[in-house]
Amino acid sequence: MRKWHVVGSLLVVTGPVLILSGVQNTLLILSLMVPGVLIVMVNALLEKEETSIRCRLGLHTYERVRWNEDGPGEIIECQRCKKRKEVMRGF
């Protein structure tokens, strides 16, 4: 299933590449990007193990759990799937 993620990502990236190269055909660009986004979304729904559909698509809702004692960062956790990340906040 990893190959479908690569195919979808390439289709999504070809849109901006065609725009930068000077192609003016909007229908061509959209006909490449929309199926690419759909392929990536369906692949994420089928391949990932999170219970929430939003978390499978990467739309986590993070909240701060605590500050990191080792550095200037903080620990955040998704409210639905309990995935934890260590992040450093900017000023």
Buried (B, 14 or more C-beta within 10 A) or exposed (E): EEEBBEBBBEBBEBBEEBEEEEEEEEEEBEEBBEBBBEBBBEBBEEEEEBEBEEBBBEEBEBEEEEEEEEEEBBBBBBEBBEEEEEEEEEE
